[in-house]
Amino acid sequence: MKIREPAVAGKFYPGDRAALSKEIDLLLKPHATEAKQRAIACMAPHAGYVYSGGVAANVFSRIDFPPRIIVLGPRHFPRGAELAINSSGAWRTPLGVAEIDEALAAAIVREFPAVREDDVAHSREHSLEVEIPFLQVLAQGWKFVPIAIGTIDFGVLSGLGEALARVIAASREPALIVASSDMNHYEPDDVTRAKDRRAIERLLALDARGLLDTVRSEGITMCGVGPAVATIIAAKNLGPTRAELVQYATSGDAFGDRDEVVGYAGMIFS
């Protein structure tokens, strides 16, 4: 079996199994009584757990996970395919291996051939990896499909979202889409909050085109806007959908430095 080894264990999250389990348990503990809900999709941040892990935990703790999960993350480095999938094998974290859903991956590639098998785009990318330990703790009997997105072409993102919706609708088992994204980067806290508010308004309105246009026109450095756009389109194609902002925070909330912060928004689409 092909195994993707972790790229950021010990950096973005603890590299030791016991330490990672303890950290995730601590992040989830404040949300232990949250009611679980079925969701079409969610959006969670992907910074180091000390910065954004609380927001991610708040989102994931509320979801009743299905057996199939599609994780969409931005490709931060200019390497590999623009829509890069791993369609076989597994990903390792300190908590063990997470198996790829080969049948679901194959169905996605058939439905949207622009998605290409590619290990290069995933090899050092953190945006998908940091979500996996949460799923390993909270989900049961699950498999996943990772797709790294390196384009903000609306036509391509729209096509991907529509294809994901068709594949999920045709499946005998439900699936969840996880969009991995941080919000605005490295500006003062008040500036970041104002910019992110405008992007979040478009997310809450399920306005995929408006989100992309707002991010571009307002100079919002939302790294996962591509995954978010594709996710909104997929969710809307799967039926009546509502968006909920679970939590918003900035890195300044974690460490008090308000001069250069990164924003984090956690959302559920149901």
C-alpha positions in Angstrom: 0.0 0.0 0.0 1.3 3.5 -0.9 1.6 5.6 2.2 2.0 9.3 2.3 4.1 10.2 5.3 3.3 13.3 7.4 4.9 16.5 6.3 4.2 18.8 9.2 3.9 16.5 12.3 6.0 18.1 15.0 5.5 21.5 13.4 1.8 22.3 13.0 0.8 19.7 15.5 2.6 17.3 17.9 4.6 14.6 16.3 4.2 12.1 19.1 1.1 9.9 19.3 0.4 10.5 23.0 1.0 14.2 22.8 -1.2 14.6 19.7 -4.0 12.6 21.3 -3.8 14.8 24.5 -3.8 18.0 22.5 -6.8 17.1 20.4 -8.7 15.9 23.5 -8.0 19.3 25.2 -9.2 21.1 22.1 -12.4 19.0 21.9 -13.1 19.1 25.6 -15.0 22.5 25.7 -17.3 21.1 23.0 -18.0 17.7 24.5 -21.7 18.4 25.0 -22.4 19.8 21.5 -25.2 18.0 19.6 -24.0 16.2 16.5 -25.6 17.1 13.2 -25.5 15.7 9.7 -23.8 18.2 7.4 -23.2 18.4 3.6 -19.9 20.2 4.2 -17.9 22.2 6.6 -15.0 24.7 6.5 -12.1 24.5 9.0 -8.8 26.3 9.4 -5.4 24.6 8.9 -2.9 26.7 10.8 -0.9 25.2 13.7 -3.1 23.8 16.4 -2.0 26.4 18.9 -3.4 29.1 16.7 -6.5 27.6 14.9 -7.0 24.3 16.6 -9.8 25.6 18.8 -11.9 26.8 15.8 -11.3 23.5 13.9 -12.3 21.5 17.0 -15.5 23.5 17.5 -16.5 22.7 13.9 -15.6 19.0 13.9 -17.1 18.3 17.3 -20.6 19.2 16.0 -20.6 16.9 13.0 -22.0 13.4 12.7 -19.4 12.0 10.4 -20.4 9.8 7.4 -18.2 7.0 6.2 -16.9 9.0 3.2 -15.1 12.3 3.5 -13.7 14.5 0.7 -11.0 17.0 1.9 -10.3 20.0 -0.3 -7.3 22.1 0.6 -5.3 24.9 -1.1 -2.0 24.1 -2.8 0.3 26.5 -1.1 3.3 25.7 -3.2 3.5 26.0 -7.0 4.2 22.3 -7.5 2.1 19.6 -9.0 -1.3 19.5 -10.7 -3.8 22.3 -10.2 -6.4 19.8 -9.1 -4.3 17.0 -7.5 -5.8 13.9 -6.1 -4.4 10.9 -4.3 -6.7 8.0 -5.3 -5.1 5.0 -3.5 -3.2 4.1 -0.5 -3.3 5.9 2.9 -2.0 8.9 4.7 -0.1 8.5 8.0 -0.3 10.7 11.0 1.1 10.0 14.5 -2.4 8.5 15.3 -2.0 5.9 12.5 -3.1 5.6 8.9 -6.1 7.1 7.3 -7.2 5.0 4.3 -8.1 6.6 1.0 -11.5 5.7 -0.5 -10.4 4.3 -3.9 -13.9 3.9 -5.3 -14.9 7.4 -4.4 -11.7 8.8 -5.8 -12.1 6.9 -9.1 -15.7 8.2 -9.4 -14.5 11.8 -9.0 -11.8 11.4 -11.6 -14.3 9.9 -14.1 -16.8 12.6 -13.5 -14.2 15.5 -13.7 -11.1 14.4 -15.6 -9.3 17.7 -14.8 -8.7 16.1 -11.4 -5.3 14.4 -11.9 -3.5 11.8 -9.8 -0.5 13.6 -8.4 1.8 13.0 -5.4 3.9 16.1 -5.9 1.2 18.6 -4.9 0.5 16.7 -1.7 4.0 15.8 -0.6 4.7 18.9 1.5 1.3 20.4 1.7 -0.1 21.0 5.2 -3.6 22.2 4.4 -5.2 18.8 4.2 -2.9 17.0 6.5 -3.7 19.0 9.6 -7.4 18.1 9.4 -6.8 14.3 9.4 -6.0 13.8 13.1 -9.3 15.4 14.1 -11.1 13.0 11.8 -9.1 10.0 13.2 -10.3 10.9 16.7 -14.0 11.7 15.9 -15.0 9.7 12.8 -15.7 5.9 12.8 -15.2 3.5 9.9 -14.3 6.3 7.5 -12.2 6.7 4.4 -11.3 9.9 2.6 -10.3 11.5 -0.7 -7.7 14.4 -0.6 -7.8 17.0 -3.4 -5.3 19.9 -3.4 -6.5 22.9 -5.4 -4.0 25.3 -7.0 -6.4 27.4 -9.1 -8.9 30.2 -8.5 -10.5 29.9 -12.0 -14.2 30.1 -11.3 -15.1 27.9 -14.3 -12.8 25.1 -13.1 -13.9 25.4 -9.4 -17.6 25.4 -10.5 -17.0 22.3 -12.6 -15.3 20.6 -9.7 -18.1 21.5 -7.3 -20.8 20.3 -9.6 -18.9 17.0 -10.3 -18.5 16.4 -6.6 -22.3 16.9 -6.1 -23.1 14.4 -8.8 -20.7 11.8 -7.4 -22.1 12.2 -3.9 -25.7 12.2 -5.1 -25.1 8.9 -7.0 -23.4 7.2 -4.0 -25.1 4.7 -1.8 -23.4 6.2 1.2 -23.4 9.8 2.4 -20.3 11.9 2.1 -19.0 15.0 3.8 -16.9 17.7 2.1 -14.3 19.4 4.3 -13.0 22.7 2.9 -9.7 23.6 4.5 -9.0 27.4 4.6 -7.5 30.1 6.7 -8.8 33.7 6.2 -6.9 37.0 5.8 -3.1 36.9 6.5 -0.6 39.1 8.3 -2.4 42.4 8.7 -3.5 44.2 11.9 -6.3 42.5 13.8 -8.9 45.2 13.1 -8.1 45.2 9.4 -8.2 41.4 9.2 -11.6 41.2 11.0 -13.1 43.8 8.7 -11.9 42.0 5.6 -12.9 38.6 6.8 -16.4 39.9 7.7 -17.0 40.7 4.1 -15.8 37.3 2.9 -17.9 35.5 5.6 -21.0 37.4 4.5 -20.6 35.8 1.1 -20.0 32.4 2.6 -23.2 32.7 4.7 -25.1 33.8 1.6 -23.8 30.7 -0.3 -22.6 33.1 -2.9 -19.6 31.3 -4.5 -19.0 33.8 -7.3 -19.4 36.7 -4.9 -16.9 35.2 -2.5 -14.3 34.9 -5.2 -15.0 38.4 -6.4 -14.9 39.8 -2.9 -11.6 38.1 -2.0 -10.0 39.5 -5.2 -11.4 43.0 -5.1 -10.8 43.5 -1.3 -7.3 42.0 -1.3 -8.4 39.3 1.2 -5.6 36.7 1.4 -8.0 33.8 2.1 -5.7 30.9 1.0 -8.5 28.3 0.7 -10.9 30.4 -1.4 -10.8 27.8 -4.2 -11.8 24.9 -1.9 -14.5 27.1 -0.4 -15.9 28.1 -3.8 -16.1 24.5 -4.9 -17.6 23.5 -1.6 -20.4 26.0 -1.8 -21.3 25.0 -5.4 -21.3 21.3 -4.4 -23.5 22.0 -1.4 -26.0 24.0 -3.3 -26.2 21.3 -6.0 -27.0 18.7 -3.3 -30.2 20.4 -2.2 -31.5 23.1 0.1 -28.5 24.4 2.1 -27.9 26.7 5.0 -24.6 28.1 6.1 -23.7 28.6 9.8 -20.7 30.5 11.2 -19.6 28.3 14.1 -16.7 30.4 15.3 -14.4 33.2 14.1 -11.1 34.0 15.7 -7.7 35.4 14.8 -4.2 34.3 15.8 -4.2 37.4 18.1 -6.8 35.7 20.3 -4.3 32.9 21.0 -1.2 35.0 21.7 -2.3 38.6 22.1 -0.2 40.0 19.2 -2.6 42.1 17.2 -0.2 43.7 14.8 0.0 40.9 12.2 -2.7 38.2 12.6 -4.3 35.5 10.5 -8.1 35.0 10.6 -9.8 31.7 11.1 -13.5 30.9 10.3 -15.2 27.7 11.1 -18.4 27.0 9.2 -21.0 24.2 8.7 -23.1 23.8 5.6 -26.2 21.7 6.2 
